[in-house]
């Protein structure tokens, strides 16, 4: 069991934002059937876990504005525990989780109306649990049936994601420690996959993407991770130009690049690393030229990732370097697209770089948290997209602050084309690291796996 004081302190912080007559309802995730008599491996809801540290299914947290926390959980059941494992149970939960009261989840529908009665505001995470709104409507309907007896029905329903997202966006020391450990396990896994690729090709093995995926999974579990943070991407050759490709059965060929985007989850926190490497351990000239360009763009983005900067600044730094490089390598024709500023303004780079340079990272691999600066949410910026012609409305991007964690992941993806130099066909490159904002800049916690081209080649020898 984790340090319960961490979760109690989070509940207290959240309760203070609910208002004295507010009450919050937070369910954990549902168990999902995979096929007959078999469920997908259960993974708790992130909001619920953030507030409880409790990983059992079929549980709910109810938190009142005065800080009182009530947990609904599965009752002890000797027969079910023989099949499914031990349950904490309502009797042990208050002491183990430092909640005020724990009740069997079988009583949820009976107890919730009474807990909601005479409250002013009901808080719950909007649009995150299918059917939750309907369930709450049912409980409120029971409260309404008691108005003749003097009961008051809550007049407001508010989205709990707002305050919780703001809390989760800035990580505390405990969270950053777990994320550092997850990052190291993932870095070790990438090293293992890189070295296996070169070794197995040297041995003449009919190497497939799934072989490298197996190396990742082995390292994740050996490191103590519970499971991958997301479906691993192991993309050989031209498959790397498919952004959300999955590890499959395609051959890993001598002379081609391999892109691996994979990270483990440890104690509820994700890591997220992408490395691109030559399958045989040696870059060709065109591969190295594109690789070094992406790496230089990542260095520019890292430099731009610092407190006081905007979330969009690393992306803009990346785009500037990539745009110049695409002109230098003749992947963009200056006679047709103009200079580097023209490439940026026309978004001519988009053909080869079509995603953003980062996202928040935490309990979820694409973690919660607004990308808009809250104090400037009313400031609307309109511009015409040069590619689609649409009017795009946006707001000033988030100001970066210490404790935030973001990925930095520039890439280039070159598909065959009549106007594309053939030497670059079917090359997909992405380099991704996890960055913790510090007081002076950022710390890359995933550099346990090399990123320089020479270092990758040395590692794979």
PAROTOR-591435 format. One record per residue (C-alpha): residue in three letters; residue number from 1; x, y, z. Coordinates in nm, 3 decimals, always signed. Layout:
! PAROTOR-591435
> rest, nr, east, north, up
> ala, NUM, X, Y, Z
...
! end
This chain:
! PAROTOR-591435
> rest, nr, east, north, up
> unk, 1, +0.000, +0.000, +0.000
> unk, 2, +0.122, +0.348, -0.085
> unk, 3, +0.178, +0.629, +0.166
> unk, 4, -0.183, +0.714, +0.252
> unk, 5, -0.094, +1.069, +0.364
> unk, 6, -0.032, +1.166, -0.001
> unk, 7, -0.388, +1.074, -0.100
> unk, 8, -0.543, +1.225, +0.213
> unk, 9, -0.367, +1.555, +0.139
> unk, 10, -0.497, +1.552, -0.219
> unk, 11, -0.851, +1.488, -0.098
> unk, 12, -0.822, +1.779, +0.144
> unk, 13, -0.699, +2.011, -0.135
> unk, 14, -0.986, +1.906, -0.357
> unk, 15, -1.249, +1.929, -0.082
> unk, 16, -1.149, +2.291, -0.020
> unk, 17, -1.249, +2.369, -0.379
> unk, 18, -1.593, +2.203, -0.366
> unk, 19, -1.762, +2.465, -0.151
> unk, 20, -1.902, +2.394, +0.198
> unk, 21, -2.221, +2.243, +0.050
> unk, 22, -2.051, +2.065, -0.238
> unk, 23, -2.003, +1.691, -0.282
> unk, 24, -1.796, +1.497, -0.534
> unk, 25, -1.853, +1.150, -0.677
> unk, 26, -1.558, +0.965, -0.835
> unk, 27, -1.594, +0.608, -0.965
> unk, 28, -1.307, +0.385, -1.062
> unk, 29, -1.298, +0.219, -1.405
> unk, 30, -1.526, -0.066, -1.504
> unk, 31, -1.400, -0.416, -1.564
> unk, 32, -1.420, -0.486, -1.939
> unk, 33, -1.501, -0.827, -2.089
> unk, 34, -1.244, -0.941, -2.344
> unk, 35, -1.427, -1.253, -2.456
> unk, 36, -1.619, -1.539, -2.300
> unk, 37, -1.536, -1.576, -1.928
> unk, 38, -1.233, -1.346, -1.964
> unk, 39, -1.187, -0.978, -1.883
> unk, 40, -0.923, -0.737, -2.004
> unk, 41, -0.658, -0.681, -1.738
> unk, 42, -0.814, -0.430, -1.497
> unk, 43, -0.667, -0.083, -1.477
> unk, 44, -0.805, +0.166, -1.223
> unk, 45, -0.944, +0.507, -1.318
> unk, 46, -0.670, +0.770, -1.289
> unk, 47, -0.877, +1.032, -1.104
> unk, 48, -0.998, +0.773, -0.854
> unk, 49, -0.647, +0.638, -0.794
> unk, 50, -0.506, +0.992, -0.760
> unk, 51, -0.740, +1.050, -0.466
> unk, 52, -0.730, +0.705, -0.299
> unk, 53, -0.430, +0.494, -0.406
> unk, 54, -0.683, +0.208, -0.425
> unk, 55, -0.655, -0.035, -0.716
> unk, 56, -0.952, -0.270, -0.671
> unk, 57, -1.238, -0.261, -0.922
> unk, 58, -1.601, -0.179, -0.838
> unk, 59, -1.524, +0.111, -0.606
> unk, 60, -1.644, +0.470, -0.563
> unk, 61, -1.519, +0.770, -0.365
> unk, 62, -1.762, +1.028, -0.229
> unk, 63, -1.592, +1.343, -0.098
> unk, 64, -1.781, +1.618, +0.083
> unk, 65, -1.686, +1.985, +0.096
> unk, 66, -1.600, +1.950, +0.466
> unk, 67, -1.336, +1.690, +0.371
> unk, 68, -1.528, +1.380, +0.480
> unk, 69, -1.436, +1.088, +0.252
> unk, 70, -1.660, +0.785, +0.205
> unk, 71, -1.538, +0.483, +0.010
> unk, 72, -1.771, +0.228, -0.144
> unk, 73, -1.587, -0.097, -0.215
> unk, 74, -1.642, -0.467, -0.267
> unk, 75, -1.738, -0.656, +0.050
> unk, 76, -1.529, -0.947, +0.171
> unk, 77, -1.645, -1.267, +0.001
> unk, 78, -1.455, -1.589, +0.076
> unk, 79, -1.580, -1.772, -0.234
> unk, 80, -1.505, -1.489, -0.480
> unk, 81, -1.167, -1.425, -0.318
> unk, 82, -1.066, -1.786, -0.390
> unk, 83, -1.112, -1.708, -0.762
> unk, 84, -1.025, -1.338, -0.792
> unk, 85, -0.787, -1.262, -0.506
> unk, 86, -0.817, -1.099, -0.166
> unk, 87, -1.031, -0.789, -0.118
> unk, 88, -0.958, -0.512, +0.128
> unk, 89, -1.322, -0.488, +0.234
> unk, 90, -1.517, -0.208, +0.408
> unk, 91, -1.404, -0.306, +0.758
> unk, 92, -1.031, -0.265, +0.687
> unk, 93, -1.053, +0.020, +0.437
> unk, 94, -1.083, +0.321, +0.675
> unk, 95, -0.757, +0.237, +0.852
> unk, 96, -0.574, +0.118, +0.539
> unk, 97, -0.675, +0.412, +0.315
> unk, 98, -0.735, +0.679, +0.585
> unk, 99, -1.093, +0.745, +0.472
> unk, 100, -1.365, +0.838, +0.720
> unk, 101, -1.604, +0.559, +0.630
> unk, 102, -1.617, +0.256, +0.401
> unk, 103, -1.939, +0.089, +0.291
> unk, 104, -2.017, -0.214, +0.076
> unk, 105, -2.067, -0.111, -0.287
> unk, 106, -2.388, -0.318, -0.275
> unk, 107, -2.536, -0.028, -0.074
> unk, 108, -2.437, +0.243, -0.325
> unk, 109, -2.785, +0.306, -0.466
> unk, 110, -2.936, +0.318, -0.116
> unk, 111, -2.674, +0.545, +0.045
> unk, 112, -2.598, +0.794, -0.235
> unk, 113, -2.935, +0.977, -0.232
> unk, 114, -2.892, +1.044, +0.141
> unk, 115, -2.538, +1.173, +0.087
> unk, 116, -2.660, +1.406, -0.190
> unk, 117, -2.956, +1.536, +0.006
> unk, 118, -2.933, +1.902, +0.119
> unk, 119, -2.621, +1.963, -0.089
> unk, 120, -2.593, +2.263, -0.318
> unk, 121, -2.355, +2.129, -0.584
> unk, 122, -2.276, +1.781, -0.714
> unk, 123, -1.932, +1.746, -0.870
> unk, 124, -1.831, +1.454, -1.091
> unk, 125, -1.597, +1.406, -1.388
> unk, 126, -1.799, +1.493, -1.698
> unk, 127, -1.787, +1.273, -2.010
> unk, 128, -1.541, +1.021, -1.868
> unk, 129, -1.766, +0.732, -1.755
> unk, 130, -2.047, +0.620, -1.985
> unk, 131, -2.376, +0.618, -1.795
> unk, 132, -2.250, +0.809, -1.490
> unk, 133, -2.477, +1.109, -1.555
> unk, 134, -2.779, +0.878, -1.580
> unk, 135, -2.684, +0.708, -1.255
> unk, 136, -2.655, +1.044, -1.077
> unk, 137, -2.990, +1.152, -1.223
> unk, 138, -3.142, +0.842, -1.064
> unk, 139, -2.999, +0.930, -0.723
> unk, 140, -3.113, +1.292, -0.753
> unk, 141, -3.459, +1.170, -0.848
> unk, 142, -3.476, +0.987, -0.516
> unk, 143, -3.372, +1.307, -0.336
> unk, 144, -3.647, +1.496, -0.521
> unk, 145, -3.903, +1.242, -0.399
> unk, 146, -3.828, +1.358, -0.045
> unk, 147, -3.880, +1.734, -0.095
> unk, 148, -4.216, +1.726, +0.086
> unk, 149, -4.026, +1.604, +0.390
> unk, 150, -3.798, +1.907, +0.374
> unk, 151, -3.513, +1.766, +0.162
> unk, 152, -3.326, +2.004, -0.069
> unk, 153, -3.211, +1.888, -0.412
> unk, 154, -2.866, +2.003, -0.535
> unk, 155, -2.918, +2.289, -0.781
> unk, 156, -2.583, +2.264, -0.962
> unk, 157, -2.380, +1.996, -1.133
> unk, 158, -2.016, +2.086, -1.197
> unk, 159, -1.730, +1.918, -1.380
> unk, 160, -1.477, +1.774, -1.136
> unk, 161, -1.221, +1.742, -1.419
> unk, 162, -1.151, +2.116, -1.390
> unk, 163, -1.001, +2.128, -1.039
> unk, 164, -0.858, +1.775, -1.060
> unk, 165, -0.682, +1.844, -1.391
> unk, 166, -0.518, +2.152, -1.244
> unk, 167, -0.399, +1.951, -0.945
> unk, 168, -0.266, +1.664, -1.158
> unk, 169, -0.091, +1.895, -1.405
> unk, 170, +0.180, +1.990, -1.153
> unk, 171, +0.348, +1.679, -1.014
> unk, 172, +0.469, +1.648, -0.656
> unk, 173, +0.799, +1.490, -0.550
> unk, 174, +0.640, +1.147, -0.503
> unk, 175, +0.498, +1.150, -0.856
> unk, 176, +0.822, +1.264, -1.016
> unk, 177, +1.012, +0.992, -0.831
> unk, 178, +0.779, +0.723, -0.970
> unk, 179, +0.802, +0.874, -1.318
> unk, 180, +1.183, +0.874, -1.302
> unk, 181, +1.180, +0.505, -1.217
> unk, 182, +0.931, +0.430, -1.496
> unk, 183, +1.151, +0.624, -1.738
> unk, 184, +1.458, +0.420, -1.643
> unk, 185, +1.278, +0.089, -1.691
> unk, 186, +1.160, +0.206, -2.034
> unk, 187, +1.508, +0.328, -2.129
> unk, 188, +1.650, -0.013, -2.037
> unk, 189, +1.382, -0.175, -2.255
> unk, 190, +1.474, +0.038, -2.556
> unk, 191, +1.842, -0.049, -2.512
> unk, 192, +1.752, -0.417, -2.496
> unk, 193, +1.546, -0.394, -2.818
> unk, 194, +1.818, -0.202, -3.006
> unk, 195, +2.088, -0.449, -2.912
> unk, 196, +1.867, -0.749, -2.990
> unk, 197, +1.793, -0.609, -3.337
> unk, 198, +2.157, -0.591, -3.440
> unk, 199, +2.248, -0.919, -3.269
> unk, 200, +1.966, -1.121, -3.425
> unk, 201, +2.033, -0.981, -3.772
> unk, 202, +2.400, -1.077, -3.735
> unk, 203, +2.286, -1.428, -3.641
> unk, 204, +2.076, -1.449, -3.957
> unk, 205, +1.743, -1.473, -3.772
> unk, 206, +1.424, -1.400, -3.969
> unk, 207, +1.369, -1.095, -3.749
> unk, 208, +1.015, -0.959, -3.711
> unk, 209, +0.868, -0.656, -3.535
> unk, 210, +0.710, -0.881, -3.273
> unk, 211, +1.052, -1.011, -3.171
> unk, 212, +1.152, -0.658, -3.067
> unk, 213, +0.814, -0.605, -2.900
> unk, 214, +0.886, -0.915, -2.692
> unk, 215, +1.218, -0.767, -2.578
> unk, 216, +1.034, -0.454, -2.460
> unk, 217, +0.771, -0.650, -2.267
> unk, 218, +1.039, -0.866, -2.104
> unk, 219, +1.233, -0.561, -1.984
> unk, 220, +0.918, -0.384, -1.858
> unk, 221, +0.818, -0.675, -1.638
> unk, 222, +1.172, -0.753, -1.525
> unk, 223, +1.198, -0.390, -1.412
> unk, 224, +0.885, -0.422, -1.198
> unk, 225, +0.643, -0.237, -1.426
> unk, 226, +0.284, -0.360, -1.416
> unk, 227, +0.221, -0.322, -1.790
> unk, 228, +0.291, -0.105, -2.096
> unk, 229, +0.156, +0.249, -2.063
> unk, 230, +0.009, +0.217, -2.416
> unk, 231, +0.025, -0.021, -2.712
> unk, 232, +0.388, -0.029, -2.819
> unk, 233, +0.477, +0.090, -3.168
> unk, 234, +0.750, -0.118, -3.330
> unk, 235, +0.765, -0.003, -3.691
> unk, 236, +1.025, -0.131, -3.939
> unk, 237, +1.107, +0.045, -4.265
> unk, 238, +0.815, +0.229, -4.424
> unk, 239, +0.582, +0.128, -4.139
> unk, 240, +0.747, +0.405, -3.937
> unk, 241, +0.560, +0.655, -4.156
> unk, 242, +0.233, +0.534, -3.996
> unk, 243, +0.208, +0.741, -3.677
> unk, 244, +0.003, +0.496, -3.469
> unk, 245, +0.136, +0.174, -3.619
> unk, 246, +0.130, -0.128, -3.390
> unk, 247, +0.400, -0.390, -3.342
> unk, 248, +0.312, -0.660, -3.594
> unk, 249, +0.472, -0.932, -3.805
> unk, 250, +0.655, -0.725, -4.068
> unk, 251, +1.020, -0.821, -4.129
> unk, 252, +1.298, -0.609, -3.978
> unk, 253, +1.545, -0.580, -4.266
> unk, 254, +1.916, -0.509, -4.273
> unk, 255, +1.967, -0.154, -4.398
> unk, 256, +1.630, -0.019, -4.279
> unk, 257, +1.542, +0.192, -3.977
> unk, 258, +1.323, +0.079, -3.689
> unk, 259, +1.106, +0.324, -3.493
> unk, 260, +1.005, +0.212, -3.144
> unk, 261, +0.759, +0.422, -2.943
> unk, 262, +0.710, +0.241, -2.614
> unk, 263, +0.695, +0.310, -2.243
> unk, 264, +0.596, +0.122, -1.931
> unk, 265, +0.349, +0.211, -1.661
> unk, 266, +0.478, +0.191, -1.305
> unk, 267, +0.253, +0.230, -1.000
> unk, 268, -0.003, +0.421, -1.204
> unk, 269, +0.238, +0.653, -1.390
> unk, 270, +0.334, +0.642, -1.757
> unk, 271, +0.662, +0.686, -1.938
> unk, 272, +0.683, +0.755, -2.311
> unk, 273, +1.000, +0.713, -2.519
> unk, 274, +1.057, +0.698, -2.893
> unk, 275, +1.387, +0.602, -3.050
> unk, 276, +1.468, +0.541, -3.415
> unk, 277, +1.770, +0.328, -3.497
> unk, 278, +1.926, +0.133, -3.785
> unk, 279, +1.815, -0.231, -3.763
> unk, 280, +2.173, -0.350, -3.821
> unk, 281, +2.334, -0.085, -3.602
> unk, 282, +2.472, +0.138, -3.881
> unk, 283, +2.298, +0.440, -4.034
> unk, 284, +2.318, +0.498, -4.408
> unk, 285, +2.406, +0.850, -4.526
> unk, 286, +2.047, +0.963, -4.602
> unk, 287, +1.918, +0.803, -4.280
> unk, 288, +2.179, +0.982, -4.072
> unk, 289, +2.113, +1.315, -4.244
> unk, 290, +1.742, +1.300, -4.159
> unk, 291, +1.811, +1.162, -3.811
> unk, 292, +2.051, +1.441, -3.724
> unk, 293, +1.799, +1.698, -3.847
> unk, 294, +1.527, +1.560, -3.617
> unk, 295, +1.775, +1.548, -3.329
> unk, 296, +1.877, +1.911, -3.382
> unk, 297, +1.510, +2.010, -3.382
> unk, 298, +1.466, +1.825, -3.052
> unk, 299, +1.761, +2.011, -2.900
> unk, 300, +1.591, +2.337, -3.002
> unk, 301, +1.267, +2.223, -2.841
> unk, 302, +1.444, +2.120, -2.519
> unk, 303, +1.606, +2.465, -2.502
> unk, 304, +1.258, +2.621, -2.536
> unk, 305, +1.110, +2.405, -2.258
> unk, 306, +1.155, +2.619, -1.948
> unk, 307, +0.944, +2.800, -1.686
> unk, 308, +0.777, +3.113, -1.821
> unk, 309, +0.779, +2.985, -2.179
> unk, 310, +0.456, +2.881, -2.350
> unk, 311, +0.357, +2.522, -2.422
> unk, 312, +0.365, +2.602, -2.795
> unk, 313, +0.722, +2.739, -2.786
> unk, 314, +0.900, +2.401, -2.816
> unk, 315, +0.681, +2.312, -3.115
> unk, 316, +0.762, +2.639, -3.287
> unk, 317, +1.134, +2.588, -3.218
> unk, 318, +1.114, +2.239, -3.369
> unk, 319, +0.926, +2.357, -3.678
> unk, 320, +1.183, +2.628, -3.746
> unk, 321, +1.475, +2.382, -3.745
> unk, 322, +1.288, +2.117, -3.946
> unk, 323, +1.173, +2.369, -4.206
> unk, 324, +1.528, +2.490, -4.270
> unk, 325, +1.653, +2.131, -4.283
> unk, 326, +1.385, +2.021, -4.530
> unk, 327, +1.500, +2.300, -4.761
> unk, 328, +1.868, +2.211, -4.715
> unk, 329, +1.805, +1.842, -4.795
> unk, 330, +1.590, +1.935, -5.099
> unk, 331, +1.286, +1.760, -4.956
> unk, 332, +1.118, +2.098, -5.006
> unk, 333, +1.193, +2.293, -5.324
> unk, 334, +1.278, +2.654, -5.238
> unk, 335, +1.172, +2.761, -5.589
> unk, 336, +0.821, +2.639, -5.510
> unk, 337, +0.781, +2.706, -5.139
> unk, 338, +1.018, +2.998, -5.076
> unk, 339, +1.244, +3.047, -4.774
> unk, 340, +1.219, +2.910, -4.424
> unk, 341, +0.969, +3.171, -4.308
> unk, 342, +0.748, +3.093, -4.606
> unk, 343, +0.765, +2.721, -4.523
> unk, 344, +0.651, +2.796, -4.168
> unk, 345, +0.374, +3.038, -4.265
> unk, 346, +0.240, +2.812, -4.543
> unk, 347, +0.285, +2.502, -4.324
> unk, 348, +0.469, +2.339, -4.615
> unk, 349, +0.656, +2.124, -4.360
> unk, 350, +0.325, +1.955, -4.268
> unk, 351, +0.369, +1.697, -4.545
> unk, 352, +0.661, +1.551, -4.348
> unk, 353, +0.577, +1.659, -3.992
> unk, 354, +0.209, +1.641, -3.911
> unk, 355, +0.186, +1.617, -3.531
> unk, 356, +0.261, +1.837, -3.233
> unk, 357, +0.595, +1.829, -3.051
> unk, 358, +0.463, +1.726, -2.712
> unk, 359, +0.181, +1.646, -2.471
> unk, 360, +0.134, +1.635, -2.095
> unk, 361, +0.249, +1.313, -1.928
> unk, 362, +0.150, +1.162, -1.595
> unk, 363, -0.095, +0.896, -1.486
> unk, 364, -0.221, +0.884, -1.844
> unk, 365, +0.023, +0.882, -2.134
> unk, 366, -0.173, +1.172, -2.287
> unk, 367, -0.231, +1.323, -1.948
> unk, 368, -0.503, +1.561, -1.838
> unk, 369, -0.451, +1.936, -1.803
> unk, 370, -0.553, +2.233, -2.013
> unk, 371, -0.316, +2.349, -2.287
> unk, 372, -0.467, +2.699, -2.258
> unk, 373, -0.341, +2.950, -2.001
> unk, 374, -0.641, +2.978, -1.759
> unk, 375, -0.598, +3.351, -1.697
> unk, 376, -0.615, +3.415, -2.073
> unk, 377, -0.895, +3.176, -2.166
> unk, 378, -1.115, +3.465, -2.280
> unk, 379, -0.856, +3.585, -2.533
> unk, 380, -0.953, +3.448, -2.874
> unk, 381, -0.701, +3.431, -3.159
> unk, 382, -0.833, +3.380, -3.512
> unk, 383, -0.622, +3.280, -3.811
> unk, 384, -0.681, +3.119, -4.149
> unk, 385, -0.516, +2.780, -4.191
> unk, 386, -0.303, +2.800, -4.507
> unk, 387, -0.363, +2.433, -4.594
> unk, 388, -0.735, +2.389, -4.530
> unk, 389, -0.845, +2.751, -4.570
> unk, 390, -1.052, +2.718, -4.251
> unk, 391, -1.068, +2.987, -3.984
> unk, 392, -0.900, +2.839, -3.676
> unk, 393, -0.987, +2.979, -3.336
> unk, 394, -0.738, +2.929, -3.054
> unk, 395, -0.635, +3.080, -2.722
> unk, 396, -0.296, +3.167, -2.570
> unk, 397, -0.111, +2.844, -2.484
> unk, 398, -0.018, +2.740, -2.135
> unk, 399, +0.266, +2.908, -1.948
> unk, 400, +0.508, +2.634, -1.839
> unk, 401, +0.577, +2.602, -1.467
> unk, 402, +0.803, +2.382, -1.250
> unk, 403, +0.656, +2.039, -1.182
> unk, 404, +0.478, +2.007, -1.514
> unk, 405, +0.585, +1.705, -1.723
> unk, 406, +0.570, +1.706, -2.102
> unk, 407, +0.705, +1.497, -2.386
> unk, 408, +0.934, +1.644, -2.653
> unk, 409, +0.891, +1.440, -2.969
> unk, 410, +0.974, +1.588, -3.310
> unk, 411, +0.972, +1.364, -3.617
> unk, 412, +0.991, +1.340, -3.995
> unk, 413, +0.801, +1.091, -4.210
> unk, 414, +0.894, +1.063, -4.577
> unk, 415, +0.668, +0.862, -4.803
> unk, 416, +0.757, +0.793, -5.169
> unk, 417, +0.660, +1.063, -5.417
> unk, 418, +0.754, +1.184, -5.762
> unk, 419, +0.893, +1.505, -5.616
> unk, 420, +1.070, +1.334, -5.323
> unk, 421, +1.440, +1.235, -5.352
> unk, 422, +1.435, +0.853, -5.366
> unk, 423, +1.718, +0.820, -5.112
> unk, 424, +1.473, +0.937, -4.841
> unk, 425, +1.174, +0.719, -4.933
> unk, 426, +1.008, +0.521, -4.653
> unk, 427, +1.216, +0.680, -4.379
> unk, 428, +1.021, +0.759, -4.062
> unk, 429, +1.203, +0.911, -3.765
> unk, 430, +1.079, +1.026, -3.426
> unk, 431, +1.285, +1.105, -3.116
> unk, 432, +1.089, +1.142, -2.792
> unk, 433, +1.192, +1.216, -2.436
> unk, 434, +1.004, +1.299, -2.116
> unk, 435, +1.082, +1.640, -1.967
> unk, 436, +1.018, +1.755, -1.608
> unk, 437, +1.001, +2.134, -1.579
> unk, 438, +1.251, +2.256, -1.319
> unk, 439, +1.314, +2.603, -1.173
> unk, 440, +1.564, +2.686, -1.449
> unk, 441, +1.474, +2.470, -1.749
> unk, 442, +1.383, +2.105, -1.788
> unk, 443, +1.527, +1.767, -1.693
> unk, 444, +1.506, +1.487, -1.949
> unk, 445, +1.435, +1.178, -1.739
> unk, 446, +1.449, +0.932, -2.033
> unk, 447, +1.804, +0.987, -2.153
> unk, 448, +1.908, +0.656, -1.998
> unk, 449, +1.878, +0.537, -2.359
> unk, 450, +2.119, +0.708, -2.604
> unk, 451, +1.992, +0.961, -2.855
> unk, 452, +2.303, +1.073, -3.047
> unk, 453, +2.357, +0.883, -3.371
> unk, 454, +2.716, +0.786, -3.283
> unk, 455, +2.608, +0.666, -2.937
> unk, 456, +2.332, +0.450, -3.086
> unk, 457, +2.579, +0.289, -3.327
> unk, 458, +2.826, +0.228, -3.044
> unk, 459, +2.554, +0.071, -2.829
> unk, 460, +2.448, -0.166, -3.109
> unk, 461, +2.800, -0.293, -3.183
! end
